[in-house]
Amino acid sequence: MKTLVSVIVLLLIITGCHSSKTVTDLNGNASTKVSDTVTIANDSLEYEVTIIDPGFSSWLVGRALPRGYYSENYLEVKNQLYVIEWNRRAMQPALYDPNLYEMQINYDINIHYGYEVNYLIYNYFIYFQNQYNQKLAGFVPRQ
């Protein structure tokens, strides 16, 4: 399970780091500092997900739909589809930018990661697709 964490961390580190961002809501208000690192840990399952990508935290606060909007089953199914496509692209560096898809993601469908992990991974995939103009599995929501 730690390989899932390692893969996600390395993929996100390649996009760059900033210590904090200024968040601006859709109305152009606010100037709250938000860290660009999102970490979720679960000691009982021995995994940790760390997402480091400039702008993701700000996007998550200002643009992502709220927790509870999607069912956990919906998030799991979408994450499975996105991971399959991500891994397919990671195995074909001649066809897809190897700077975007450096490593495969080990997302095991038999492991119950919980709502929070699935929510953040799903939202990272949405952010990634919009930020880097990628389509991992059909229609990309413009959140």
C-alpha positions in Angstrom: 0.0 0.0 0.0 2.9 2.3 0.6 3.7 1.9 -3.1 0.4 3.8 -3.9 1.6 6.6 -1.7 5.1 6.6 -3.2 3.7 6.8 -6.7 1.3 9.6 -6.0 3.9 11.6 -4.1 6.5 11.2 -6.8 4.0 12.1 -9.5 3.0 15.2 -7.7 6.5 16.3 -6.8 7.4 16.5 -10.5 4.9 19.2 -11.1 6.6 21.5 -8.6 6.4 22.8 -5.1 5.3 26.0 -3.4 4.9 26.4 0.3 1.6 28.3 0.2 -0.9 29.8 -2.2 -3.4 32.6 -2.0 -6.9 31.4 -2.4 -9.3 33.4 -4.4 -13.0 32.3 -4.6 -15.1 32.5 -7.7 -16.1 36.0 -6.8 -12.5 37.2 -6.7 -12.6 37.6 -2.9 -10.3 36.3 -0.1 -6.6 36.1 0.5 -6.3 33.1 2.7 -3.0 31.2 2.7 -3.4 27.5 1.9 -0.6 24.9 1.9 0.0 23.1 -1.4 0.5 19.8 0.4 -2.5 17.6 1.2 -1.8 14.6 3.3 -4.1 11.8 4.4 -2.8 9.0 6.7 -4.4 5.8 8.0 -2.1 3.9 10.3 -4.4 0.8 10.5 -4.1 0.2 6.8 -0.5 1.5 6.7 -0.9 4.0 3.9 -0.5 7.7 3.4 -1.4 9.8 0.5 0.5 13.0 0.0 -0.5 15.3 -2.9 1.9 18.1 -3.7 1.0 20.2 -6.7 1.1 24.0 -7.0 -2.5 25.1 -7.1 -4.2 21.9 -6.1 -5.0 23.0 -2.5 -6.4 26.3 -3.7 -8.4 24.5 -6.4 -9.7 22.0 -3.9 -10.9 24.8 -1.6 -12.3 27.1 -4.2 -13.6 24.9 -7.0 -14.1 21.3 -6.0 -17.6 20.1 -5.1 -18.0 19.6 -1.3 -17.4 16.4 0.6 -20.5 14.3 0.5 -21.6 15.5 -2.9 -20.4 12.2 -4.5 -21.1 8.8 -3.0 -18.1 6.7 -2.0 -19.0 4.1 -4.6 -19.0 6.7 -7.4 -15.5 8.0 -6.3 -14.1 4.4 -6.2 -15.5 3.6 -9.7 -14.1 6.8 -11.2 -10.8 6.4 -9.5 -10.5 2.9 -10.9 -11.1 4.1 -14.4 -8.7 7.0 -14.0 -6.0 4.8 -12.6 -6.3 2.3 -15.4 -5.9 5.0 -18.0 -3.1 6.7 -16.1 -1.2 3.4 -15.8 -1.7 2.7 -19.5 -0.2 6.1 -20.4 2.7 5.6 -17.9 3.6 2.4 -19.8 3.7 4.2 -23.1 6.2 7.1 -22.7 6.6 7.4 -26.5 2.9 8.3 -26.9 2.3 10.3 -23.7 4.3 12.9 -22.0 6.6 11.0 -19.6 6.9 14.2 -17.4 3.2 13.9 -16.7 3.0 10.1 -16.3 6.3 9.2 -14.7 5.1 6.2 -12.7 2.2 3.8 -12.4 -0.3 4.1 -9.6 -1.0 1.1 -7.4 -4.7 1.5 -6.6 -6.0 -1.8 -5.4 -9.8 -2.2 -5.9 -9.9 -4.8 -3.1 -8.8 -2.3 -0.5 -11.3 0.0 1.2 -9.5 3.3 1.3 -12.4 5.3 2.8 -14.2 8.3 1.6 -11.6 11.0 2.3 -8.8 9.2 0.4 -11.1 8.5 -2.6 -12.4 12.1 -2.5 -9.0 13.6 -2.7 -7.6 11.3 -5.3 -10.7 11.8 -7.5 -10.4 15.6 -7.1 -6.7 15.4 -8.0 -7.5 13.5 -11.2 -10.1 16.2 -12.1 -7.6 19.0 -11.3 -4.8 17.2 -13.2 -7.0 16.8 -16.3 -8.1 20.4 -16.3 -4.7 21.8 -15.4 -2.7 19.8 -18.0 -5.5 19.5 -20.7 -5.7 15.7 -20.4 -8.7 13.4 -20.7 -8.2 10.2 -18.7 -11.7 8.7 -19.3 -14.1 10.6 -21.4 -15.8 13.7 -20.1 -13.9 15.8 -17.6 -16.0 17.9 -15.2 -15.0 21.6 -15.3 -15.2 22.2 -11.5 
